[in-house]
Amino acid sequence: MKTRSYTKWLFVLPAVIVVAALFIYPIFSSLFFSMTSKNLIRPRYSFLGLKNYKDILSDPKFWAAFLNSLKWTVYSLLGQILVGFTAALALNRVKLFKGMYKTLLIIPWAFPSIVIAFSWTWILNGVYGILPNLLVKWKIYETAPQFLTEKNLAFIVLVLINIWFGAPMIMVNVLSALQTVPQDQYEAAKIDGASALQSFQHITIPHIKLVMGLLVVLRTVWIFNNFDLIYLITGGGPAGSTQTVPLYAYEMGWGTKLLGKSSAVTVLLFIFLMSVCIIYFTIMNCWEREENK
């Protein structure tokens, strides 16, 4: 019996080591460095306590980046859910060429972020970009619009690109959930005289809301933490209008070399996202309890 007990732990050990190396160690090292004057240039550092946190929380640039992150997450998430959910409902009703449509719609999600970023940068460039020059040619604009360098346009353009990029992921998962809904429930509802809206409200939504909840959790964390798409397209500009918290932490750590303050930003980001996840999972647990009644 003891041999079996040790054997099961041997099988689990590699996974525990990987989790410790990739998850636990970075968290505790960030927490430690966030309380020090750690600098990437100077080898020596001292313990500062909560000073880095006070400096970050009193920095207007941090709050501007945090507000941008909130807007970036909310607008992108709502757009991705709307487009992805609508596409999933449409595909669920399609009978012919469903595989072809699904393949075409999933293309944006299949490409690496760097390919997406450089492609849109080339398309939207205010000097040689295809779209700005076409808009001038069609006389919609007198001069080429600067989609990526105008403060009022850059953020909107980034959100639209992110919606286009992330909506297929929502679509695929919602479509999979829709295909698990028992068709006999729709038939029974139709016989009882229920409208399409009533069937959607009382049959479709209850079957897929947990999947939607998990998607919202995952996409919230992913979008809020998104770095590569924004950095590669605008770099946080113009004038910080697209700078989010991850870019602020990057600039603090690798721009000014203040690793201690950068670590403090990442710890604050971790606490915020954990709080959001707790709220999400609390709501989802309430849904599950309602279903089990």
C-alpha positions in Angstrom: 0.0 0.0 0.0 2.9 2.4 0.8 4.5 1.7 -2.5 1.3 2.6 -4.3 1.1 5.8 -2.3 4.6 6.8 -3.3 4.0 5.8 -6.9 1.1 8.2 -7.4 3.2 11.1 -6.1 6.0 10.2 -8.5 3.5 10.6 -11.4 2.3 14.0 -10.0 5.8 15.3 -9.3 6.8 16.5 -12.8 3.6 18.5 -13.0 4.2 20.0 -9.6 7.8 21.0 -10.6 6.6 22.7 -13.8 3.9 24.6 -11.9 6.4 25.7 -9.3 8.9 26.8 -11.9 6.5 28.6 -14.2 3.9 29.9 -11.7 4.8 29.9 -8.0 8.4 31.1 -8.3 7.6 34.1 -10.6 4.8 35.2 -8.2 6.9 35.1 -5.1 10.0 36.6 -6.8 7.8 39.5 -8.2 6.4 40.0 -4.7 9.8 40.2 -3.2 11.4 42.5 -5.8 8.3 44.8 -5.6 9.5 45.7 -2.1 13.1 46.4 -3.1 15.0 49.0 -5.1 16.0 46.3 -7.6 17.5 47.9 -10.7 18.5 46.1 -13.9 21.7 48.1 -14.1 22.9 48.1 -10.5 23.6 44.7 -8.9 22.9 45.9 -5.3 19.5 46.8 -4.0 17.8 47.5 -0.6 14.5 46.7 1.0 12.0 49.5 0.7 8.8 48.0 2.0 5.7 49.4 0.4 7.4 52.5 -1.0 7.2 51.2 -4.6 3.4 50.7 -4.3 2.9 54.2 -2.9 4.9 55.7 -5.8 3.0 53.7 -8.4 -0.4 54.5 -6.9 0.5 58.2 -6.8 1.7 58.2 -10.4 -0.9 59.8 -12.8 0.5 57.8 -15.7 -0.4 54.5 -13.9 -4.0 55.6 -13.5 -4.2 56.7 -17.1 -2.8 53.3 -18.2 -5.3 51.6 -15.8 -8.2 53.5 -17.3 -7.0 52.6 -20.8 -6.8 49.0 -19.8 -10.4 49.1 -18.4 -11.8 50.6 -21.6 -9.7 48.3 -23.8 -11.0 45.3 -21.9 -14.7 46.3 -21.7 -15.0 47.5 -25.3 -13.0 44.5 -26.7 -14.8 42.0 -24.7 -18.3 43.3 -25.5 -17.4 43.5 -29.2 -15.9 40.0 -29.3 -19.0 38.5 -27.5 -21.4 40.3 -29.8 -19.7 39.3 -33.0 -18.7 35.8 -31.9 -22.1 35.0 -30.4 -23.9 36.3 -33.5 -21.6 34.3 -35.8 -22.1 31.2 -33.7 -25.9 31.5 -33.9 -25.8 32.0 -37.6 -23.4 29.1 -38.2 -25.6 26.8 -36.0 -28.5 27.3 -38.5 -26.4 26.9 -41.6 -26.8 23.6 -43.4 -24.6 23.9 -46.5 -20.9 24.6 -46.5 -20.8 25.0 -42.7 -17.2 23.7 -42.6 -16.1 26.3 -45.2 -17.7 29.2 -43.4 -16.3 28.1 -40.1 -12.8 27.9 -41.6 -13.0 31.3 -43.2 -14.3 32.9 -39.9 -11.6 31.4 -37.8 -8.7 32.6 -39.9 -8.0 35.8 -37.8 -7.6 33.7 -34.7 -5.3 31.2 -36.4 -2.5 33.7 -37.2 0.2 34.7 -34.7 -0.2 38.2 -33.1 2.9 39.5 -34.8 1.5 38.6 -38.3 -1.8 40.3 -37.4 0.0 43.4 -36.0 2.3 43.9 -39.0 -0.5 43.3 -41.5 -2.8 45.9 -40.0 0.1 48.3 -39.6 0.8 47.9 -43.3 -2.9 48.3 -44.2 -3.5 51.4 -42.0 -0.2 53.3 -42.4 -1.0 56.9 -43.1 1.7 57.2 -45.8 1.7 54.0 -47.8 -1.3 52.1 -46.3 -3.9 50.6 -48.6 -7.0 51.7 -46.7 -6.1 55.4 -46.1 -5.1 55.8 -49.8 -8.3 54.1 -51.0 -10.3 56.5 -48.8 -8.6 59.5 -50.4 -9.1 58.0 -53.8 -12.8 57.4 -53.2 -12.9 61.1 -52.0 -14.2 60.1 -48.6 -11.2 62.0 -47.0 -9.3 64.9 -48.5 -6.1 63.7 -46.9 -5.0 60.2 -45.8 -6.4 59.6 -42.3 -3.7 58.7 -39.7 -5.4 55.8 -38.1 -2.4 54.8 -35.9 -1.0 58.2 -35.1 -4.1 60.3 -34.4 -4.9 60.3 -30.7 -8.7 60.0 -31.2 -8.5 57.2 -33.8 -5.7 55.0 -32.6 -7.5 53.5 -29.6 -10.7 52.9 -31.5 -8.8 51.2 -34.3 -6.9 49.0 -31.8 -10.2 47.9 -30.2 -11.7 47.0 -33.6 -8.6 45.0 -34.6 -8.8 43.1 -31.2 -12.5 42.4 -31.8 -11.8 41.0 -35.3 -8.9 39.0 -33.8 -10.7 37.5 -30.8 -14.3 37.0 -32.0 -13.5 33.7 -33.7 -12.5 32.1 -30.4 -15.8 33.1 -28.9 -17.6 31.8 -32.0 -16.0 28.4 -31.9 -16.7 27.8 -28.2 -20.3 29.1 -28.4 -21.0 27.0 -31.5 -19.7 23.9 -29.7 -22.0 24.6 -26.8 -25.0 25.3 -29.1 -24.6 21.9 -30.7 -25.0 20.2 -27.3 -28.4 21.6 -26.7 -31.0 18.8 -27.1 -33.1 19.4 -30.2 -36.2 17.7 -28.7 -36.5 20.6 -26.3 -36.9 23.0 -29.1 -39.5 20.7 -30.7 -41.4 20.4 -27.5 -41.4 24.2 -27.0 -42.6 24.7 -30.6 -45.5 22.3 -30.0 -46.4 24.2 -26.8 -46.6 27.4 -28.9 -43.4 29.1 -27.7 -41.9 31.8 -29.9 -38.3 31.7 -31.2 -37.4 34.4 -28.6 -38.9 32.4 -25.8 -37.1 29.2 -26.9 -33.9 31.2 -27.0 -34.4 32.6 -23.6 -35.6 29.5 -21.8 -33.7 26.7 -23.6 -30.6 28.1 -25.4 -29.4 30.6 -22.7 -29.6 28.1 -19.8 -27.6 25.5 -21.7 -24.8 27.8 -22.8 -24.5 30.4 -20.0 -21.8 28.5 -18.0 -19.7 28.2 -21.2 -20.2 32.0 -21.8 -19.3 32.7 -18.2 -16.0 30.8 -18.6 -15.3 32.5 -21.9 -15.9 35.9 -20.2 -13.4 35.0 -17.4 -10.7 33.8 -19.8 -11.1 36.6 -22.3 -11.1 39.3 -19.5 -7.8 38.1 -18.2 -6.3 37.6 -21.6 -7.5 41.0 -23.0 -6.5 43.0 -19.9 -3.0 41.3 -20.0 -2.7 41.8 -23.7 0.7 43.3 -24.6 1.9 42.2 -28.0 -0.9 43.5 -30.2 -0.8 47.0 -28.7 3.0 47.2 -28.5 3.6 46.1 -32.1 0.9 48.4 -33.6 1.2 51.6 -31.6 3.7 51.0 -28.9 1.3 52.7 -26.4 1.2 56.0 -28.4 0.3 58.5 -29.6 1.0 60.4 -26.4 0.1 57.5 -24.2 -3.4 57.2 -25.5 -3.1 53.5 -26.0 -0.8 52.7 -23.1 -2.2 50.0 -20.9 -1.0 48.6 -17.6 1.2 45.8 -19.2 2.9 48.4 -21.4 3.3 50.7 -18.4 5.0 47.8 -16.5 7.2 47.0 -19.5 8.3 50.7 -19.8 9.0 50.8 -16.1 11.0 47.6 -16.1 12.9 47.7 -19.4 12.7 51.4 -20.2 13.8 53.0 -16.9 15.3 49.7 -15.6 13.4 50.0 -12.4 12.5 46.3 -11.8 11.3 46.9 -8.3 8.6 49.3 -9.4 7.8 47.2 -12.4 7.3 44.2 -10.1 5.0 46.3 -8.0 2.8 47.1 -11.0 2.6 43.4 -11.9 1.6 42.5 -8.3 -1.2 45.1 -8.4 -2.3 43.8 -11.8 -2.4 40.3 -10.3 -4.5 41.4 -7.3 -6.9 43.2 -9.5 -7.4 40.3 -11.9 -7.8 37.8 -9.1 -10.5 40.0 -7.6 -12.3 40.2 -10.9 -12.1 36.4 -11.3 -13.5 35.9 -7.8 -16.5 38.0 -8.7 -17.0 36.1 -11.9 -16.8 32.7 -10.3 -19.1 33.8 -7.5 -21.7 34.7 -10.1 -21.2 31.4 -11.9 -21.6 29.5 -8.7 -24.9 31.2 -8.1 -26.0 30.1 -11.6 -25.1 26.5 -10.8 -27.0 26.6 -7.5 -30.1 27.9 -9.3 -29.9 25.1 -11.8 -29.5 22.4 -9.1 -32.6 23.6 -7.3 
